[in-house]
Amino acid sequence: VLKGLSVLTTALQIHSVEARHASHIRQMLAANGATIKPWITGSATVSNDTGVAAVDAVYAGENLDVQAGVTITGINGQTGVTRAAAVECFDEPLDTASVVTIANLFLKAGNKL
């Protein structure tokens, strides 16, 4: 990780808080009967497992089973690594446009990026 970059430190702190909040909301939904885990469980065709279309941008790519160019399913010949398990293992990579789209979900008109 790059050292001395306060912007990077702040971005990582924000991401960490967002992840904890999302996990807690998902736990609350599960406690009220929703069939949802505290972490994202994508599938081959669905990234957003919440069923709330308005947040599709937040979940884009959550069904990927390739990280850093390596296919996680069956990694090193391990047949027990299923696609379901693989897509739960990592956060998806985000490009600048994706980050801006997600951030704008939380910003009011006139303050969008």
Buried (B, 14 or more C-beta within 10 A) or exposed (E): EEEEEEEEEEEEEEEEEEEEEBBEEBBEBEEEEEEBBBEBBBEEEEBBBBEEEEBEBBBBBBBBBEBEEEEBBBEEEEEEBEBEEBBBEBEBEBEEEBBBBBEBEEEEEEEEE
